[in-house]
Amino acid sequence: MNEVLLAHSQSKSGRIDTVADHLRSVAARAAEYASAFGAADEARLAGMVHDLGKYGSLFQQRLEGRAEHVDHWSAGAWHALTFQAKGLAAALAVQGHHIGLQWAEKADLAKLNPAKWDPKMHEQRRLSETSVDALLQRFDADGLTAVATASSLYDHADKRVSAMLDVRMLFSTLVDADFIETEAHFNAIGNEKLYRAPGPVLEPVKALELLLSHAGKLAQGPNVAADVKSLRSDLLRACLQAAPGPQDLFTLTAPTGAGKTLSMLAFALMHAAKHNLRRIVMVIPYLSIIEQTAQVYRGIFESSFGSGYVLEHHSLAGTRGKDDSEDVSQDRQRELSENWDAPIVVTTSVQFLESLFANRPSACRKLHRLAQSVVLFDEVQTLPTGLVIPILAALSRLSERYRATVVFATATQPAFSHLHEKVKQNCECGWQPREIVPAEFKLFDRARRTRIEWPDPGTPTPWLELADRLADAGNGQALCVVNLKRHALLLFQKLRELGVPDIELFHLSTSMCPAHRQAVLAEVRRLLDVGKPCRLISTQCVEAVLNLTLF
């Protein structure tokens, strides 16, 4: 077969990449990614053999439109297995780069015998070639070699979460490299590949200067009480004092209103400067908080660093309308979101946990970006309790092996420390984070400004009685939080029936689009600032409303 017949594919511009071209480029890019955690050789092996089956006769027929559903990956996975334990992680990555990462014990990969190619596999999987020797001869004829690695990320005998994460890291480098190189080929102009522009770099020293300048201006604001200013100043100071320390697992425990959102970012920026880290990922459970946080961060940084410096990644990102970052096109937003190629990423718990635990190439391709990073978790008490141990184990492994610093921030820190021994069964380091805020700061004692009265839990309050109380609220400013969206709407309607004017009555839930929620929050903020009547009925997305005092 000549080189033209061995074409990987032809781009719209007419550019032809041979199989060898594609394998070399993917191998080089995957190795570059994996160099961040010392696995460049293993990633290069995976990249070099991942499309070995494209040298097969049946795949050539597929390119010509004469065949469908051709398996061009199993041959490369088999070849990686010939390196025995040192090739198993690469084999899993190769086998899964189209169909999803497989469980070694149950995957078809486990049926492949490295000592002998089973001809039956050709019929069962519609392999591109009946003889793997023929594939390897063409591979060798193109001057390609697959070299065994000195060691492997993955220990197949290790059944812990930490080993799972190691395989996923290698998988992430391969699938992202394959996506990027394939995209560049199909976007080619003439005979030149067209690569997407890389995301901005973090520049943590300059970013920290901008952040501290912003915090200083807030501290001088006339509407902030002196005790709140002191509280925020001490929290910021504690974060800056802890930041030059070694990479580790941390907790940041501070009351609502103390300025965690800015203080933890200050910690992350100084910490990144100290340890030469590449990005900051903030994980937040509620969309409403994400929207506000990303908006504040963009306001601080994008005038100096340009658009794309802060990536907001969640299911509704890019739907804010005119208030969205106008300089970032939807295509650019999509590109940066695909593999988190941005210096500051603000995302949901769902997106983050899918990156850690999903097997789909599209979900896993951003995982390698977490190496050499700071991961900030806000409101960590919302983590799913049934998954806490594997989550903690995976994060501990990120810290131990991949130079990621993890911070758990909240006003109500969960008692995860007692899970240390159970976590240790899944990751050698267990879970023993260090608290950033010294106990002598007594932040919670200083922040106490409310009196809580718990009603009798056995005596429910009727909706009409609750509506009467809200309608008669002293100065007309009241917040009511309910669990369900339909309950929030019901109570809102009751207050309308009682004659509360629409200009004083507001409803907030995740049924509203982001632009609508932002408009409601802006008007609530305005009324609170001028002391006008304001009654807000909300679901638990009210966390965003509590953040009104922070920014």
N, C-alpha and C positions, 0 to 999 in steps of 0.2 A: 504494500500500500504506500502510495507516495504522500508527501507532506500535505498537499492540498486536500486529499481525501481524509486526512487525519485532522481536519479543521475542528476546533472546539465549537466555533460558531461564527457567523458573519453578522457584523453590526449593520445598522440602518445606513451608515455612511459607506458601506462596502468593505470596511476593514475586516480582515480575516485573522483570527488568532488560532494558532495550532494548539493541540493539547499540551505540548511542551511549553509553549508561551504561558498558558494559563497556570499550569502546575508550578512553574518557576515563580511567577508573580505572587500567587497565593501563598506558597511556602515562605517567600521572603517577608511578606506582610505579616503572616501569622507568627513567624519567628520574632519580628520586631515587637509585636504586641506582647508575646510571652517573655521577652527579655526583662520585662518589669518584675517578673517573679522567678527568674532563673530557669525557665523551661524553653528557651529558644530552640534547642536542638530537637526536642520532642514535638514542638509545634511545626518545625520545618519538616520533620518526617511526615506528620499528618497532612500538611499541605502538599507535599510532593506526591503522595499516593492517593489523595482523596478522590480524584477523577480518573484513576487508572483504567477503569472500564470504558472510557471514551476512546481507547485505542481499539476497541472491539468492532468487528464487522457489523453487528446488528445496530450498534450506536450510529455508525456511518449511515445505515439505512434510515435511522430516525432523523438525522440531519437532512436527508433527502426527502423526508415525508413518507417513507415507505414502511415505517414501523412505529409502534407506540409503546409506552410504558416499559421502557428498557431500564434495567437495573445497571447503572454504571458505577456504583459505589462499593458493592460487596467485594469485588476483586481487590480493591485497594485496602479494605479492612482485612481481608485474608492475608495480603502481603505483609501488612503491619504485624499480624500475628506470628509471622515467621521469626520475628525478633523476640518471641516469647513474652516474658513479663514486661520487658522494656518497651514493647510495642502495644500492650493491651489498651492503654489509655488512648493512644493514637487510633487504634482500631475502632474503639467505641465512638470516638469523635467522627471518624470517617463514615462509619456505618450510619450514624445519626444525622449527618449534615443535610440530608433531604427529608428523611422520614421521622426525625426526632431521636433524641438520645435514648438508647435502649438499656434495659437492665441486663447485665451480662449473663446472668444465669438463665434468663428466659428469652433472650433475644435470639434471632436466627444466627447471629454472630457466633453464639456458643456452639452451633452445629457445624461450623466450619472447622475442618481439620487442617491445621497448618502443615502437616506432613503430606497431605494428599488432597488434591482438588477433586471434589465429588461431582462427576458429570451430571448427576441428578439435579444438582442445584441450578443447572442451566434451564431446565424445564420448569422447575418450581418457581424460580424468581425471574425468569426471562432475562438471564444474564446476557451481556453484550458479546461474549465470546465463550466457546466451549472449552478452550484451552487457556489457562492462565499463563502458561509458558509463552504463548503467542503474544499476549499483552506485554509481558516483561521483555520479550525480544524487541518489540517496537519501542518500549520505554527506554531500553538500553541504547537502541540505535539513535535515539534523539539526544543522547549524551546525558541522560538523567540518571541519578543514583539516589537510592534511599538508604541512609546510613543509620545504623543502630545508635541509640543514645547511651551515654555512660550510665545514666540512672533514669528513673521515671518518677513523675509526680505521684503516680497512683500505685497503691499496694492492693492488689485484688483480694488478699486475705483480710484486709481491714474493712470491716462492715460498718464502720462508724460514719456519722454525718460528715466528718472532716474529709474522709476519702471521697465521698460523694461530691463534695465541693471541688476537690482537686480535679476530678474528671471534668466537671462542668467548666472549670476555668480553661482547660485546654480546648474543650468543645467551643467555648465562646470565641477564642482566638481564631479558630478555623472558620467558623460560620461567618464571623464578621469580615474576615479577610476575603472569603469567597464572595460575599455580598458586594463588597467594595470593588473588587477587581472585575466582577461580572458587570456591575453597573457602569464602571469606567469604559469597559469595552463597548457596551451598547450605546453609550453616549458619545462615542468617538466622533471626532471631526476629522474627516479625511483619514489619514493613516495614524493619527495620534489619539491615544486614549484620553478621555476627558474625565478627570477625577473631581469629585466634590471638594469644595474648599474645606480645609480643616477647621475645627472649632477654635475659638480664641484660647490663649493660654491664661493661666490663673493670675499671675503677677500679684502674689499675696501681699507683698510689702506696700505697694501702691494702693491696693484695694483696702488694706487695713487703715491707711491714712484717710481714705475717703469715708470709711465707716465711722472712724472715731470723730471725724469732723461733723458728720451727720448727727452722731450721738450727742456731741457737744452743743449743737444748735437746739436739739430737743430739750436738753437739760436747762437751757436758758428760756424756754417757753414760759409765758406768764400763767398758763392754765394748769401747771403741774405743782402740786403741793410740795413743800420743802421736805417732808418725810419721805415722799415717793421719790424725789430726786436723790436723796441720800441712799435709799434702798437700791435704786438702779445703779448708782455710782459704785456702791460696794460690790454688787454682783458683777459688774463689768470689770472691776479691779481684780476680783477673785479669778475670773476667767483669764485675764491677761497674765496674772501671776502663775497660773497653772500651765499655760500654753507652752512655755519653753521646755517643759519636762518631757520624758521619754514617751514614745508611742505606747498606747495601752487601751484598756477598756475603762470608760469613765461614766459616772452619773453626774447630773447637774440638777439639783433639787432646789427649787425656788418658787415662791408664791406667784400666783397669777398677778400680773401688773408690775412685776419686778424687772421686766425687760429681757426675758430669756432669749427672745427671737434675735435681738441684735447682739447680746452678750455672747451667746454660743457661737455666732458667726465670727465674732472677734477672736474667740478662742481658736476656731478652726483656721482662720487666716494666719494668725501668728504661729500656730502649730505647723501649718503647711510651709511657712517660710523657714522655720527652724529645721524641718526634716525633708525639705525638698519634695513635697507632695504635689500631686497633679490636679486634684479637683476636690470639690466639696459637694456632698450629696445630702440634702435635707429631706427626711422622710416624715410626712405628716398625714394623719388619718383622714382629716376632713377637707373636702374641696374648698369650702369657704375660707378656711385658714390658709390653704395653699395659695389661693388667688390673692389674698391680701399680702401674704409674705413675699410672693414673687413680685407683686407690684411695688412694694417698698424696696426690695433689693434692686429692681430695675431702676427705680428712681435714684438710688445711690450710685450705681455703677455704670449704667449704660451711656451716660453723657460723656464719660471718660474713656470707656472701653469699647463702645459701640454695641450694636444689637447682637444678640446671640450669646452675650456673656452670661446671662441668667436664663436657663432653660426651664420652663414650666411644663411638666409632662404628666398629664392625666387624661381621662377620657373626654373631658370637655375643653381641653387646651385649644386655644385658637378660636374660641367661639364668643369672645368678649365684645366683638364688634369694634366700634371706632376707638375704644380705649385700649385695644390690643396694640402690641408693639408694631407700629406701622412699617418699620424698616425691615422687619423679618417676614419674608413671604411664607405662605403656607408650605411650599416645598422645602424651604430652609428649616422651618420648624419640624417638619417630618424627618428630614435628614438627621438633624441633631438628636431628635428623640429616639431614632432607631438604635443608636449605639451610645447615647449619652456623651457625645463628643462636645462637651461644654464645660467650662470651669466651675460653674455653680448650677447644680440641678436641684430643682424643687419638685418632689414627686410624691405619689401616694404610697401607703403601705402595700397596697395590692401590687402596684408596679414593681416595687422593690422585692417583695417576697416571691413574685413570679420569676424574677431574674435569678433568685437563689435556688428555687426548687422546681421550676417548670422544665419540661424536656424539649419544648419547641425551639427550633433554631431562632425564630424571630424574637422570642422572649429572652433567650439566653445570650444573644450576641453582645449585649451591653455589660455582661458580668465582668469581663476582664478590665473594664474601666474602673472597677472598684479597688483594684490594686493601687497602692500608693495614694490613698485618698483619706479624707475625713468624712465619716458617715454620722450625721446628726439625726437622732430620732426625737421628735417632739410628741408629747402626749403618749408615752410608751405604755401607759396603763391600758390602752386600747388594743394592744397586741392580742391576737386570738389565744386564749389560755390553752387550748388543746394542742397548739403548735409551739408553745413557748420553748420547750427543751430543744427541739431541732433548730429553732430560730437562734437561740443563744449559742448553740454549738457551732452553727455556720458562721455567726458573727465573730465568735472567738477564734475560729480558724482563719477568717479574714485578717484578724489582727495578728495572729501568731505567724502566719506564713506569707501573707500578701501585703504587709506593711500598711494596713488600714487601721486608723484610729476610730473607735466607735464611742459615741456619747449618747447616753439615755437621759433625756431632759423631760421633766414634768414637775408639777406641784404636788403630785401624789405618787411618789416612787413605789412601784410594786416590790414586793419582798422576793425578788428573784435570787438574792444571795443564798437563800437556803436550798436552791436547786444546784449548787456548785457540784456536788458529788454526782448527781444524775447527768448534768451537762458534761462532766469529765468522762463519763462513759462513752460519750460521742465525740469528744474533742479533748485532747490531752490537757489543755490549759484550764478547762472548766470555766466557771463564771465568777470572777472576783474583781469587779470594777472598783475604781477609786473615785471618791466624791470630790468634785471640784471646789465646792463652797465650804470653807472652814466652819465648824460648828459655832465658833465664837461670834460669827456674824449675826446669828439669831434672826435671820430674815423673816421667818414666819411670825415670831413674836412682834416684830416691828411692823408687819404688814396687816395685823389684825385690825379691821375697821368695821366689822359687821357683827351683828348678834343673830345667831341662828336659833330659831324656835321650831322644833320638830312636832308636828301634830300627831295625834294618836293614829298609828298606822292601821288600826282596825276600823277606823271611822272615815270612809272616803268622803271627799268634798264634792257635792253635786256641781255640775258645770254651771248652772245658773247662779249658785252661791259664789262660785269662784269669779264669774264674770262680774257680779255685783261688787265684790271686793276690789277688783281691778278698776272698775269704772269710778269707784269712790276713792281711789288712791290719793293720799295726802296732797302732794304737789303735782299730781297728774303724771308722774314719771314712774313707770312700773315695767318689769320684765317678767314674763311667765314662760317657763320651759316645760314642754310636754314631750312624751316619748314618741308619739306617732304623728305623722303628717296630717292624717284625717282629724286627729284631736286638735291640732293647732288651728286648722281651718274651722272646725266647729266652734271653738272658743272665740276666734276672730269674729265669726258671724253673730255670736251671742252678744258681743260688745257692740257691734253695729246696731243690733236690735234695741239695745239699751240707750242708744242715742249718742254714743261716743263719736265725735266727728272724724271723718276720714283723714283729715289733716293731722290728727293726733294718734291715729291707730295704724299699726304696721304688722305685717305677717312675714315670716321668714322660714323657708324650708328648702331642702335640696330638690324639690319639684320645680323650683324657679331656675331659670337659666342664670349663668354667672353675671351677665350684664344687669339683669333685674335685681339680683341680690346686692350687687355693688351700689346700685342706685338707692335701694332701701337703706343700706348701711350709711351711705353718705348723708341722707336726710335725717336719720336717727342721730348721727354724730352732730349735725348742725343744731338740732333741737336741744340736745343735751348741753351743748356748749353755751347756748343762750338761755338755758333754764326754762324752756317752754314745755308744755304738757306733751308726753310721748309715752305710748303704751305699745310694747312690742311682744307679740305672741310668736314663739319660735319652737322649733325642734332642737335637737342637740347640736345643730350647726351653729347655735348661739355662741360656741367657743370663739367664733370670729368676732362676735359683738364684744366679748370680754377683751379681745385684743384691741378694741378701739382706743383704749387708754395707752397702748404701747407706742403708737406711731403718731 
